[in-house]
């Protein structure tokens, strides 16, 4: 069993409804990533989800504390400001722990780290996610652009496997289409495992004693449509990815769609 800590994947929406002379507002909160968490729990992993507004108080303030509760940390659709501008610093001008430095040291000391794509991942929409301006930039196996990095694919584009690796072994067949991703570059020494619309989709690497990965599209809607999250390979892909990130050797892969097995090296 791998202990996974999912950071992000939540949002609030405040809407204004205009009806002639009158208007009223509504508000709602959405906790995303349900498909991702469900797939990993079904595979026997333990998943703890810290939505965006709980990260500052819920994320351990030391790398040792983080390693005590998580084998793999997944950062998904939450910008760097959320971790670096807690109320104490932004509102009261007080010093506070840099939680991104905690994540860097966590990976350096042997923790697994995955960044998944979205409007607030990597550089993100209007470059507001700004992960490339933080110390995590040296940890990720991809280079983060210094501009809006979205690649919108409204007509859909099917990914393809481009390298043999324990994570993608058995998934060399046709992948369902995705609706977008974040544009990145592959860092020297990292391994690109899958591409989509001519861009890196899945890249793995290492940092210090830890393993790292970047999946540049969503782990759930909207860029990951129902056809992708319901694809049998979805659960197989992320199950194998988190186990590899946690340091597990994966000598044999099974294509859950065909039942075929293949021998691979770790």
Secondary structure as the mmCIF struct_conf table of DSSP 4:
data_model
#
loop_
_struct_conf.conf_type_id
_struct_conf.id
_struct_conf.beg_label_comp_id
_struct_conf.beg_label_asym_id
_struct_conf.beg_label_seq_id
_struct_conf.end_label_comp_id
_struct_conf.end_label_asym_id
_struct_conf.end_label_seq_id
STRN STRN1 UNK A 3 UNK A 8
STRN STRN2 UNK A 10 UNK A 19
TURN_TY1_P TURN_TY1_P1 UNK A 20 UNK A 21
STRN STRN3 UNK A 22 UNK A 31
HELX_RH_AL_P HELX_RH_AL_P1 UNK A 34 UNK A 42
TURN_TY1_P TURN_TY1_P2 UNK A 43 UNK A 44
STRN STRN4 UNK A 46 UNK A 50
HELX_RH_3T_P HELX_RH_3T_P1 UNK A 52 UNK A 54
HELX_RH_AL_P HELX_RH_AL_P2 UNK A 55 UNK A 58
BEND BEND1 UNK A 59 UNK A 59
BEND BEND2 UNK A 61 UNK A 62
HELX_RH_AL_P HELX_RH_AL_P3 UNK A 63 UNK A 69
BEND BEND3 UNK A 71 UNK A 71
STRN STRN5 UNK A 72 UNK A 76
BEND BEND4 UNK A 77 UNK A 77
HELX_RH_AL_P HELX_RH_AL_P4 UNK A 80 UNK A 84
HELX_RH_AL_P HELX_RH_AL_P5 UNK A 87 UNK A 92
HELX_RH_AL_P HELX_RH_AL_P6 UNK A 99 UNK A 108
TURN_TY1_P TURN_TY1_P3 UNK A 109 UNK A 110
STRN STRN6 UNK A 112 UNK A 116
BEND BEND5 UNK A 118 UNK A 118
TURN_TY1_P TURN_TY1_P4 UNK A 119 UNK A 120
BEND BEND6 UNK A 121 UNK A 123
HELX_RH_3T_P HELX_RH_3T_P2 UNK A 125 UNK A 127
BEND BEND7 UNK A 129 UNK A 129
HELX_RH_3T_P HELX_RH_3T_P3 UNK A 131 UNK A 133
BEND BEND8 UNK A 134 UNK A 134
HELX_RH_3T_P HELX_RH_3T_P4 UNK A 135 UNK A 138
TURN_TY1_P TURN_TY1_P5 UNK A 139 UNK A 139
BEND BEND9 UNK A 140 UNK A 141
STRN STRN7 UNK A 142 UNK A 144
HELX_LH_PP_P HELX_LH_PP_P1 UNK A 145 UNK A 145
BEND BEND10 UNK A 146 UNK A 147
STRN STRN8 UNK A 150 UNK A 158
STRN STRN9 UNK A 160 UNK A 161
BEND BEND11 UNK A 163 UNK A 163
TURN_TY1_P TURN_TY1_P6 UNK A 166 UNK A 170
BEND BEND12 UNK A 173 UNK A 173
HELX_LH_PP_P HELX_LH_PP_P2 UNK A 174 UNK A 176
STRN STRN10 UNK A 177 UNK A 182
STRN STRN11 UNK A 184 UNK A 186
HELX_LH_PP_P HELX_LH_PP_P3 UNK A 187 UNK A 187
TURN_TY1_P TURN_TY1_P7 UNK A 188 UNK A 189
STRN STRN12 UNK A 191 UNK A 196
TURN_TY1_P TURN_TY1_P8 UNK A 197 UNK A 198
STRN STRN13 UNK A 199 UNK A 207
TURN_TY1_P TURN_TY1_P9 UNK A 208 UNK A 209
STRN STRN14 UNK A 210 UNK A 215
BEND BEND13 UNK A 217 UNK A 217
BEND BEND14 UNK A 219 UNK A 220
TURN_TY1_P TURN_TY1_P10 UNK A 221 UNK A 223
BEND BEND15 UNK A 224 UNK A 224
HELX_RH_AL_P HELX_RH_AL_P7 UNK A 226 UNK A 229
TURN_TY1_P TURN_TY1_P11 UNK A 230 UNK A 230
BEND BEND16 UNK A 231 UNK A 231
HELX_RH_AL_P HELX_RH_AL_P8 UNK A 232 UNK A 245
TURN_TY1_P TURN_TY1_P12 UNK A 246 UNK A 247
STRN STRN15 UNK A 252 UNK A 254
TURN_TY1_P TURN_TY1_P13 UNK A 256 UNK A 258
STRN STRN16 UNK A 261 UNK A 263
#
